[in-house]
Every structure is written in structure tokens, then in C-alpha cells.
Amino acid sequence: MKLNTKRTILVGLAFLSISAFWQLYDSIIPLVLKNTFHISDTISGGIMAMDNVLALFMLPFFGSLSDKVHTRLGSVRLLFCAGRRRRSLRCCFCLLLIILFLLGCL
């Protein structure tokens, strides 16, 4: 079996982008919570920890939900299409918050 170099590079870039976004998220969101909402470090850390705890329960739930859904679009594509608009709006909102924070408006 031959190594598919193009596919390997694309998968590596996907993991690189996820890791870069996660590092940005973990460094910017606590600052936004502290400076915008005037939350203490302890509560900001608690909110960030709750994010991970909620993911522990939500990811298996949505995984089992996608396994049970069967439509003409497929099992995963329906959930992907349903959440695409919400994800894009949330991403735009997060980018706006980051830009405003970096410009010093928040």
C-alpha cells in the first residue's frame, strides 16, 4: 500500500488548524471573560472547565444521534447541514469579539 502524500498533508493541515484554533480559543476567551464581564480568574477557569465537561457529554450524544439518523442525505450529512449556519454565525461572532478585544474596544 502506497502512502498518499496529498491526503496525508491535507489531514495534517486539518489537525494543525484545529490545534491553532484551540490554542487561540483557550488564550483569548478567558481574557474576554475577565476584561469584558469583570469575572475573577477562578470563575473564568470554572467556565472554561465546564466547556470541556459539557463536551464530554455532548459529543457522545450527537455521535449516537448521527448513528440513528438515516435520510436520503446520509446519516451524518443531515446533522452537518443543520448545524452549518449556526457554526458559521458563532464563528463570525467569535472572530468579531477577538478583533474588538485586540483593538482595545472591549
Secondary structure as a PSIPRED ss2 file (coil, helix, strand):
# PSIPRED VFORMAT (PSIPRED V4.0)

   1 M C   1.000  0.000  0.000
   2 K C   1.000  0.000  0.000
   3 L C   1.000  0.000  0.000
   4 N C   1.000  0.000  0.000
   5 T H   0.000  1.000  0.000
   6 K H   0.000  1.000  0.000
   7 R H   0.000  1.000  0.000
   8 T H   0.000  1.000  0.000
   9 I H   0.000  1.000  0.000
  10 L H   0.000  1.000  0.000
  11 V H   0.000  1.000  0.000
  12 G H   0.000  1.000  0.000
  13 L H   0.000  1.000  0.000
  14 A H   0.000  1.000  0.000
  15 F H   0.000  1.000  0.000
  16 L H   0.000  1.000  0.000
  17 S H   0.000  1.000  0.000
  18 I H   0.000  1.000  0.000
  19 S H   0.000  1.000  0.000
  20 A H   0.000  1.000  0.000
  21 F H   0.000  1.000  0.000
  22 W H   0.000  1.000  0.000
  23 Q H   0.000  1.000  0.000
  24 L H   0.000  1.000  0.000
  25 Y H   0.000  1.000  0.000
  26 D H   0.000  1.000  0.000
  27 S H   0.000  1.000  0.000
  28 I H   0.000  1.000  0.000
  29 I H   0.000  1.000  0.000
  30 P H   0.000  1.000  0.000
  31 L H   0.000  1.000  0.000
  32 V H   0.000  1.000  0.000
  33 L H   0.000  1.000  0.000
  34 K H   0.000  1.000  0.000
  35 N H   0.000  1.000  0.000
  36 T H   0.000  1.000  0.000
  37 F H   0.000  1.000  0.000
  38 H C   1.000  0.000  0.000
  39 I C   1.000  0.000  0.000
  40 S C   1.000  0.000  0.000
  41 D H   0.000  1.000  0.000
  42 T H   0.000  1.000  0.000
  43 I H   0.000  1.000  0.000
  44 S H   0.000  1.000  0.000
  45 G H   0.000  1.000  0.000
  46 G H   0.000  1.000  0.000
  47 I H   0.000  1.000  0.000
  48 M H   0.000  1.000  0.000
  49 A H   0.000  1.000  0.000
  50 M H   0.000  1.000  0.000
  51 D H   0.000  1.000  0.000
  52 N H   0.000  1.000  0.000
  53 V H   0.000  1.000  0.000
  54 L H   0.000  1.000  0.000
  55 A H   0.000  1.000  0.000
  56 L H   0.000  1.000  0.000
  57 F H   0.000  1.000  0.000
  58 M H   0.000  1.000  0.000
  59 L H   0.000  1.000  0.000
  60 P H   0.000  1.000  0.000
  61 F H   0.000  1.000  0.000
  62 F H   0.000  1.000  0.000
  63 G H   0.000  1.000  0.000
  64 S H   0.000  1.000  0.000
  65 L H   0.000  1.000  0.000
  66 S H   0.000  1.000  0.000
  67 D H   0.000  1.000  0.000
  68 K H   0.000  1.000  0.000
  69 V C   1.000  0.000  0.000
  70 H C   1.000  0.000  0.000
  71 T C   1.000  0.000  0.000
  72 R C   1.000  0.000  0.000
  73 L C   1.000  0.000  0.000
  74 G C   1.000  0.000  0.000
  75 S C   1.000  0.000  0.000
  76 V C   1.000  0.000  0.000
  77 R H   0.000  1.000  0.000
  78 L H   0.000  1.000  0.000
  79 L H   0.000  1.000  0.000
  80 F H   0.000  1.000  0.000
  81 C H   0.000  1.000  0.000
  82 A H   0.000  1.000  0.000
  83 G H   0.000  1.000  0.000
  84 R H   0.000  1.000  0.000
  85 R H   0.000  1.000  0.000
  86 R H   0.000  1.000  0.000
  87 R H   0.000  1.000  0.000
  88 S H   0.000  1.000  0.000
  89 L H   0.000  1.000  0.000
  90 R H   0.000  1.000  0.000
  91 C H   0.000  1.000  0.000
  92 C H   0.000  1.000  0.000
  93 F H   0.000  1.000  0.000
  94 C H   0.000  1.000  0.000
  95 L H   0.000  1.000  0.000
  96 L H   0.000  1.000  0.000
  97 L H   0.000  1.000  0.000
  98 I H   0.000  1.000  0.000
  99 I H   0.000  1.000  0.000
 100 L H   0.000  1.000  0.000
 101 F H   0.000  1.000  0.000
 102 L H   0.000  1.000  0.000
 103 L H   0.000  1.000  0.000
 104 G C   1.000  0.000  0.000
 105 C C   1.000  0.000  0.000
 106 L C   1.000  0.000  0.000
